[in-house]
Every structure is written in C-alpha cells, then in structure tokens.
C-alpha cells in the first residue's frame, strides 16, 4: 500500500505544480479557463470558482490538464462549456499575442524547475552534506602507466574541465561522454597539492557496453577512493567539543601538529591516542586558527571506555548557499537529462534506466520507506525530468506547442488544420510508443 500511496502523492504533486504553472500564467494573460484537472478520465470531484473555472479531480492519476477557452472548444468540447459572459467568450487562447501563448506553454516546465530548486534547497539547508576528495588509489591502464605522471595519492578535480567532487559528479560527467571517440581530459592535483596537471586519455566508442554504464567510474583506467574531507559538519551537544572554540564548517588541518588530510586520518590518530585533549589547527573562512579541544569518553559496543571528539564530517549550508546550490544542481541535472535523452536516441546510452509507471511506483515506495528526504530528492529529480521532457519538440508536449507557435510566427498565420492534426497525431503516437517501451522496460527488470 505504501508504494501506491507514495506514487499517487509523488505524481499528484508533480502534475499539480506543472499544470498550475500553465494555469496561473494563463489567468495572468486573461485567458478564460474551463477546467483545471488533476488526473485524467472521468471527473470524481469538481468545484467551480468565481471566474467560472472548474477545479476537478479525475479518476486516472497519470496526468492532468488545463482546458483553455479556444475557438475549437466551442465546437468540440461541449462537456466543458458553461454559460460565458461576453468578456469570457472573447478571451480565447488564440486571441492572445504569440508571446503570451508562448509564456503559457513555458510556464509548466518552469514551474517544475522552480519546484526542484525549492526541494533541493530545503534538502541542502536541512542536511549535512559530506564533502569528498576523489583520491587515485591505483592505476590499471598501461597507457596511463607509461604515458602520464598519474600516481596513487593524486586527486581528481575535473573531467573535461568540469569540476567533480563526488561519485555522482563523476558518474554524470562520464555518462555524458558515452559514445565519445577521441580524448577525455582528466585534471588532477598532485598528492602534495603543489600543482595541477592534465592527463589526456584516448577513447574509442567510450562506455559502448550498457553494462559499463552501470558503473562508469570503473572504466577510467584508474581507481578512486572517495575520502572524506575533515570538515566539521555536526558537533554533538553532549560532547566537550561543544564547549570548545570548534565550530561547524571548520576545516581541520592538523591535530597536535600532525597533518590531517582526510577525516579518516583523524580516526586513525585517535585509535592509539592517550591524551585527554587535542590541539587543533583549523581553517575558518580565510583564517588559520589554533585552539584546544577536550576529548569526551563513552562506552563502545564491547562495553569498553573509549575517547571521542564528538564531531561528524560534512558541510552545513546557509539558506542562501543552499538556494544557490539548489539552483545550480537543477540547471546541471537539466542539462545532463537533455544530454542523456540525446544519447539514448543515438544509442550511445542504454535505456536500462528509462522507467515508466511501474518503475516510478517502485522508486516512490522505496524512497518513501527510506525516509522523507530521499522521497523529496526523488520528487526533485522527477520534476526536473518532467520539465525537460515537456520541452522536447513533440507536438502534444509543451515544446511541440512552442515549435508550432514558431512556425505560425514564420508563416504569419497558423498551420493548415490538416497539417496541424497530422502533427498532433504523430505526437500522440510517439508518446504512446515511448510509454509502451517504458512499461516493457519496467517489466523486463522483474523477469
């Protein structure tokens, strides 16, 4: 039951936000709206507002729509018609300038992007984001061993000049390069952090095998160890560290004059440490600071007493920083989604991760069981996907509507009715085939 309920909530929010985007801009442009429906098919609940718009909840949760007053609606959508005033009757969709109609079409995807920014910002401001250092652990490629200065301990900082600092960053960049013929440029920072250097790796039909795309980081010619940065994310309130000068977001540089490069170094330092406090060297903003932190004691799982500092690694973001991060991630994931769609079409990227309704139900239930934040993160990802996919130039989608408006602007008049009907029909066929393929893909995962 949790799978069904979470999927309905997930899709309901995404659809409502998307359609509300169309609705609110349409109303701002003074276009009369017959119906705002969440869901498709038979209406199970409806309510009329003072503007003559019917707000409806329909039986099938796989979609929704905003029914604008159009010239065709008078003839073809009699079930939507209410008695109209003279003012309402003249405010058809077609009567508005093209730029207003374009804004109405854009508003749905834009609403999804805004939702994603909001959700990601909430996640970032309410969580401690672990910061990683991608350190080279081994070099397996004979080419790299003989033609580069790459060695264990060096740090990967960019792929084709795009900064990377987490496993997700690395995977997204590598997947966006699937099918590449030529070279991939990796930028490294020397283990001593004295200088940066670039390594150019020749590739031929990179990540051609769909199985390679499941873990693209295994096919770089070198292996990485994702080490935690020694940044203070949380200070336990019941620890002595909470009473010290240590603060959240401090970067620990040394403990008792021993350099700390990774958070793991701090754990190793504590294993055999016999003292009762530690002299820390930290970086806070642009300042280097020194102070003493008393250790706390607790009993471990074996019942023995052990010393601990009382900190968890990670970065705690402010609201403004979270908003900037949420905006950037929405932009980055939108570009990557568009890139992946293109690579699926050219068959440079496998379709094993393409999900339909069954897959969405599965993901919704799994993330709902994992917790509220994972569920919200899935909602943000799907909101971005919905926004991007709706901008594709397929006639029944918002992007197709924008293309048709562009053709109308170029012609100086709307397309002939037969041609317009053909485009709509081809769009429905394309969307239908895509849906069938996605459902088949979902089913194949369970076989």
Number of C-alpha atoms within 10 A of each C-alpha: 7 13 17 13 13 22 22 16 14 23 23 18 17 25 24 21 23 28 23 21 23 26 26 14 19 22 14 10 17 16 25 24 24 24 22 23 24 27 22 16 15 11 15 11 12 15 12 12 9 6 11 18 20 21 19 21 20 19 14 14 17 15 18 22 19 21 19 23 23 21 15 10 16 13 9 11 13 9 9 16 15 11 8 12 9 8 10 16 15 16 19 19 21 16 13 14 10 16 11 18 22 19 17 23 25 21 24 26 26 21 22 29 26 21 21 29 25 17 21 27 23 18 20 21 19 15 15 18 15 17 18 20 22 24 22 20 16 16 17 13 15 10 12 18 14 9 12 14 13 22 17 16 17 22 25 23 21 19 20 15 12 13 14 20 16 16 15 11 15 20 18 18 19 22 24 19 21 24 19 18 12 12 14 19 15 18 21 23 19 19 16 9 10 7 9 14 13 19 17 15 17 13 14 12 13 23 24 16 14 16 11 16 21 15 13 19 20 13 15 19 15 18 18 21 16 17 17 18 22 29 26 24 22 19 19 12 11 10 18 18 22 19 13 12 11 22 18 19 21 21 25 24 20 20 20 13 11 14 14 22 17 17 21 13 18 18 13 10 14 17 11 9 11 8 10 12 18 18 15 21 22 24 17 15 9 6 7 13 15 15 12 16 20 17 18 16 14 12 10 10 7 6 8 8 11 13 19 19 21 18 20 17 22 24 22 21 20 13 14 11 14 21 21 15 18 24 18 14 17 23 16 13 16 21 15 18 19 17 15 22 19 14 19 14 11 11 15 23 24 21 17 15 14 15 20 18 15 16 18 19 20 17 18 27 20 16 19 21 14 11 10 11 18 16 19 20 17 19 23 25 21 18 31 28 20 19 25 22 19 21 21 18 16 22 23 19 18 24 21 20 22 24 17 20 20 15 14 14 13 10 10 9 10 15 15 8 9 9 10 14 13 12 17 18 14 15 18 16 13 15 16 12 12 14 15 13 16 21 17 14 19 21 14 10 10 6 5
